[in-house]
Amino acid sequence: MFDVEIEGADALDARLAVLPDAVRAALAAKIAELAQRLAEKIKGNLSGAVLQSRGGALRDSIEADLGADMATFLAKTKYAAAQEYGFAGAESVSAHSRTIKQAFGRAIAPKEVFVRAFSRQMNLPERSYMRSALEEMQGDIAAELAQAIREGLSQ
């Protein structure tokens, strides 16, 4: 899991606290709409645009937590940050068993084998699926939030 921190968020919260209720309501509705669109874009990135989906676990782990004045996105798989930011280093693989159906290039009857714990070197390139989606929508987000504020002030 990874976390994004926005500079000036506390100052923004203080400014939003003194806004009229109509503006806060318009912003909350727009944030919910934008969060839905951003979640769809992120999941689209995980369905072939940035990463090819294998089982869909990473895509299915994406969650949006909506607050009154913000939306937080989480990816709840242990490898989410490695895909987003890349990873170079050693990875420990715990002991496990697996079923083999082939030996020396030939088909055999399925057999359960034990694999000892080992360490492997990985060099996983960065494949940004969240930050790239946010970057693509950045202009739309700013424009639509400004429009929501204008609409809230005109009520």
N, C-alpha and C positions, 0 to 999 in steps of 0.2 A: 504494500500500500504506500502511496506517496501523498504528499501534502503540498498545496500551493498556497503561498501567503501573499496577500495583496497589500502593498505599501499604502498607507493612508486610509485603511479600512476603518480605523477607530474615528478618524476625523469625519469620514463619510457617515458613519453611524450617528455621530453627534448632529450633523447637519440634517440627516433624514428624520431625526427625532422631533425636530421643530416644524416639519412640513405639515400642511393640512392633511386631514384624514383622506380626502379625495385623491391627493397625490400619492399617499402611501398605498391606497387600495389599487390605484392604476399601476403603480410600480410592482406591487405584489403579483397582480395578474399577468403583467408583461414578463416578469422574471419566471413565473411558472411556465408560460408559453415558450420563452427562449430556452429554458432548461430542457423542456421536452424536445425541442428541435436540436439542441446540442447533444442530448443523449442519443438521438437517432443518427446524428452525424458521427459520433464516436463509434456506435455500433456498426455503422456502415464502413468505417475505417477498419473495423475488426472482421468484416465480412468480405475482404478482398481488396479494398482500396489501399490499405497499408500493410495489413497482415492477412494471410490466407487462413481461414477458419478450418481447424481440424475437428475438434469436438464441440467448440463453441463455449467452453468453460469460461474463458476470459471475457468474451462478449456478454455472456449471461451473468457475470459477476458485477457488471457495471451498475451502480446504484446512484441515484440522485437524491440528496437530502435537501428539501426546500425549507428555507426560513422565510421570514417576512420580507427581508431585504437582501437575500443572497441564496445561491444554490451551490451545494458542495457535491462533487462527484467522487466516488470511490470505486476502485477496482479491487475486489476482494479475493484475488488469487495471489499465491506467494511469488509468482513470476511476473506480475503486472509491471512492477517498477523496472525490472531487467529489460522487458520489451520496450517500455517507454523511453528509458534513458540509456540502454545498452549496458553490457557487463563484460568485463575482462578480468579473469582471475580463476582461482581454483574453486571447484564445486565438489562437495562431498556427497557421495551417493551411498545411502545406507544399504545394508545387506537386504536381499529380497529373493523371492523365488519367481521364476517365470516358466512358461510353457514353451518348449521348442518344438517345431514341426519340421525342421530341416537341419541336416548336419552335412557339412562338406559339400553343400550345393545339391544334396539329394533329399527328397521327401522321406520322412520317417514317421512312425506312429507318434502322436503327441506324448511328450515326456516332460515332467516337472523337474526343473533343475534349480539348484541353489546358487546364487551369485553373492560372493563376498563383498563387503564394503570396499569402496575404492574412491579415489579422488581423480577428477579429470580437469584439464585446463579448458576454459571456455573463452571465446571471443565473440560475444553476441553484439551485433551492431545496433545502434539506436533505431528504433522504429516507432516514432511518436504517433500515437493514435489519439491521445487526449489533447496534448498541447497543440498539435496541428489542426485539430477540429476547432479548438477555441480561437486559434489564430485566423483561420478561414472565416469565422463568424464575427470576429472582433468589430469590424465596421458596422455590420448589421445590428449587433448588440448595442453599440453606442448610439446609433441613430434611433433605434426603436425605444430605448430607455428615455432618450431625450424627448421623443414624441409622446411617450406615456406621461412624462412630467408636464409637458405643455397641455395635454388633454386634462390631466388632473387639476391643473391650475385654472383652466377655463370653466370648470364646473362650479 
